[in-house]
Amino acid sequence: MTGWEIALLFVAGIGGGLTGSIAGLASVSTYPALLMIGLPPVTANVTNTVALVFNGVGSVRGSLPELAGQGPRLRRLIPMGALGGLAGAVLLLSIPDDGFENAVPVLLAVASVAIAVPKGADRSAVPTRAARITQAVVIGLICVYGGFFGAAAGLLMLAVFTRTEMVTFAEANATKNVVLGVANAVAAVVFTVAASVHWPAVAVMGAGCLIGARLGPIVVRHAPATPLRLL
């Protein structure tokens, strides 16, 4: 890689780590950067997934204060994240990803509206068992998408958590960081074994992701929730 390509991937990694740990939009920054250095779309996609493992590590480490007391929720959702990430990775290696890529703008728009609109239900109401099962299934499907392509997967997950759980935005973001991090890590293992990964790009972008993702939860912790929803 040339000097400018290294710089591009590192800066994109920082931006992706920051936005990914705040709103789940890491791939919006990182995936185009990989295309810009000349990687084919599928290679860029799998390389992006592997690099974003560092985003998961940094964002979970930064979210530890908000994860306190979330054990039961995480035990319910982490298996769905792992299964979804596995299914998404297998799907990517089996069929073209044009359909998912074309759906990204629509998914972004729907998720942005969902997360920006204040929740109308009584936040003191405890979710029913049926509601929790439905939530877990939806999260699993989002993780399938996350393992397949991933752009806006975190935003979709945030939209689900903020409208179905009695949690703050920071707590919902922390849960998202863990569950999506698991899905991404499982998909990355599959790609490492069965796909062509551009490892120099992973090293550079991953370093940037680790830095940006470590800072993101700090921003969420101290910034007002309403502006973050709108962003």
C-alpha positions in Angstrom: 0.0 0.0 0.0 1.1 3.6 -0.7 1.5 6.2 2.0 -1.8 7.9 1.1 -3.7 4.6 1.2 -2.3 3.9 4.7 -3.3 7.3 5.8 -6.8 7.0 4.3 -7.5 3.6 5.9 -6.2 4.8 9.3 -8.3 8.0 9.3 -11.3 6.0 8.0 -10.8 3.5 10.8 -10.8 6.3 13.5 -14.0 7.7 11.9 -15.6 4.3 11.6 -14.7 3.4 15.2 -16.1 6.6 16.5 -19.3 6.6 14.6 -19.7 2.8 15.0 -19.4 2.9 18.7 -21.9 5.8 18.9 -24.5 5.0 16.3 -23.5 1.8 14.5 -22.4 3.4 11.3 -18.8 2.3 11.1 -19.1 0.7 7.6 -20.3 3.9 6.2 -16.8 5.3 6.7 -14.7 2.2 6.4 -16.2 0.2 3.5 -15.9 3.1 0.9 -12.3 3.6 2.0 -11.4 0.0 1.1 -13.1 0.4 -2.3 -11.1 3.6 -2.8 -7.8 1.7 -2.5 -8.9 -0.7 -5.2 -10.3 -3.7 -3.4 -13.1 -5.6 -5.1 -16.5 -5.2 -3.4 -16.6 -8.7 -1.8 -12.9 -8.5 -0.7 -13.6 -5.0 0.7 -16.6 -6.3 2.5 -14.9 -9.2 4.3 -11.8 -7.1 5.0 -14.0 -4.5 6.5 -15.7 -7.1 8.8 -12.4 -8.4 10.1 -11.1 -4.9 10.7 -14.2 -4.0 12.6 -13.4 -6.6 15.2 -11.2 -3.9 16.7 -14.1 -1.6 16.7 -16.0 -4.2 18.8 -13.1 -4.5 21.3 -12.7 -0.8 21.7 -16.4 0.0 22.0 -17.1 -2.7 24.5 -14.1 -1.7 26.6 -15.4 1.9 26.6 -18.9 0.8 27.4 -18.2 -1.1 30.6 -19.8 1.4 33.0 -23.1 1.2 31.0 -23.0 -2.6 30.9 -23.2 -3.0 34.7 -26.4 -4.9 35.5 -27.1 -5.9 31.9 -26.2 -9.5 32.4 -29.6 -11.0 31.9 -30.3 -9.0 28.7 -26.9 -9.9 27.3 -27.3 -13.6 28.0 -30.6 -13.5 26.0 -29.2 -11.5 23.1 -25.6 -12.7 22.6 -26.5 -16.1 21.2 -28.8 -14.4 18.7 -25.9 -12.2 17.7 -23.6 -15.1 17.3 -26.1 -17.1 15.2 -27.0 -14.1 13.1 -23.3 -13.2 12.4 -22.7 -16.8 11.3 -25.7 -16.9 9.1 -24.9 -13.6 7.5 -21.3 -14.6 6.8 -22.4 -17.9 5.2 -25.0 -16.0 3.1 -22.4 -13.6 1.8 -20.1 -16.4 0.7 -23.1 -18.1 -1.0 -24.8 -15.3 -3.0 -24.1 -11.9 -4.5 -24.6 -9.0 -2.0 -26.1 -6.5 -4.5 -29.6 -6.7 -2.9 -28.3 -5.9 0.5 -26.1 -3.1 -0.7 -29.0 -1.5 -2.5 -31.2 -1.7 0.6 -28.7 0.2 2.8 -30.1 3.7 2.1 -33.6 2.6 2.9 -32.5 0.9 6.1 -30.6 4.0 7.1 -33.6 6.2 6.6 -36.1 3.9 8.4 -33.7 3.4 11.4 -32.9 7.1 11.7 -36.6 8.0 11.9 -37.3 5.2 14.4 -34.6 6.2 16.7 -35.2 10.0 16.5 -38.9 9.8 17.3 -39.5 9.8 21.0 -40.9 6.6 22.4 -44.6 6.9 23.1 -45.1 3.9 25.3 -44.9 3.9 29.1 -41.2 3.5 29.9 -42.1 2.0 33.3 -43.9 -0.9 31.7 -41.9 -4.2 31.9 -41.6 -6.0 28.5 -43.6 -9.2 28.3 -42.1 -12.5 27.6 -43.5 -12.4 24.1 -42.1 -8.9 23.5 -38.6 -10.2 24.6 -38.8 -13.1 22.3 -39.8 -10.9 19.4 -37.0 -8.5 20.2 -34.5 -11.3 20.3 -35.7 -12.6 16.9 -35.5 -9.1 15.3 -32.0 -8.6 16.8 -31.0 -11.9 15.3 -32.2 -10.9 11.9 -30.3 -7.6 12.2 -27.2 -9.6 13.0 -27.7 -11.7 9.9 -27.6 -8.4 8.0 -24.6 -7.3 10.0 -22.7 -10.5 9.1 -23.6 -10.1 5.5 -22.8 -6.4 4.8 -23.3 -4.5 8.0 -23.8 -0.8 7.1 -26.4 0.6 9.5 -26.9 -2.6 11.4 -26.0 -0.9 14.6 -28.4 1.9 13.9 -31.2 -0.6 13.3 -30.3 -2.3 16.6 -30.3 1.0 18.5 -33.7 1.8 17.1 -35.0 -1.6 18.4 -33.4 -1.1 21.9 -34.5 2.5 22.4 -38.1 1.6 21.6 -38.5 -1.7 23.4 -36.3 -1.4 26.5 -36.4 0.6 29.7 -32.9 1.9 29.2 -31.1 5.1 28.5 -29.6 5.8 25.2 -26.1 5.1 26.6 -27.2 1.8 28.0 -28.9 0.8 24.7 -25.7 1.8 22.8 -23.6 -0.3 25.2 -25.8 -3.4 24.6 -25.6 -2.8 20.8 -21.8 -2.6 21.0 -21.6 -6.1 22.7 -24.2 -7.9 20.6 -23.1 -6.5 17.3 -19.5 -7.0 18.3 -20.2 -10.7 18.8 -22.0 -11.0 15.5 -19.1 -9.2 13.7 -16.5 -11.4 15.4 -18.2 -14.6 14.4 -18.5 -13.4 10.8 -14.9 -12.4 10.9 -13.8 -15.9 11.9 -15.8 -17.4 9.0 -14.2 -14.9 6.5 -10.7 -15.5 7.9 -11.1 -19.2 7.2 -13.1 -19.2 3.9 -12.6 -15.8 2.2 -9.9 -13.6 0.8 -8.9 -11.0 3.5 -6.6 -8.1 2.8 -4.5 -8.3 6.0 -2.4 -5.1 5.6 -5.6 -3.1 5.3 -7.0 -4.9 8.4 -3.9 -3.9 10.4 -4.0 -0.3 9.5 -7.8 0.2 9.6 -8.1 -1.9 12.7 -5.7 0.3 14.6 -7.8 3.3 13.7 -11.0 1.6 14.7 -9.6 0.7 18.1 -8.8 4.3 18.8 -12.1 5.7 17.5 -14.2 3.0 19.2 -12.6 3.6 22.6 -13.6 7.3 22.4 -17.2 6.8 21.2 -18.8 5.5 24.4 -17.2 8.5 26.3 -19.0 10.9 23.9 -22.3 9.0 24.4 -21.8 9.1 28.2 -21.4 12.8 28.4 -23.4 14.2 25.5 -27.2 14.9 25.7 -29.2 11.9 24.4 -31.5 13.9 22.1 -28.8 15.4 19.8 -27.2 11.9 19.6 -30.6 10.4 18.5 -30.9 13.0 15.7 -27.3 12.5 14.6 
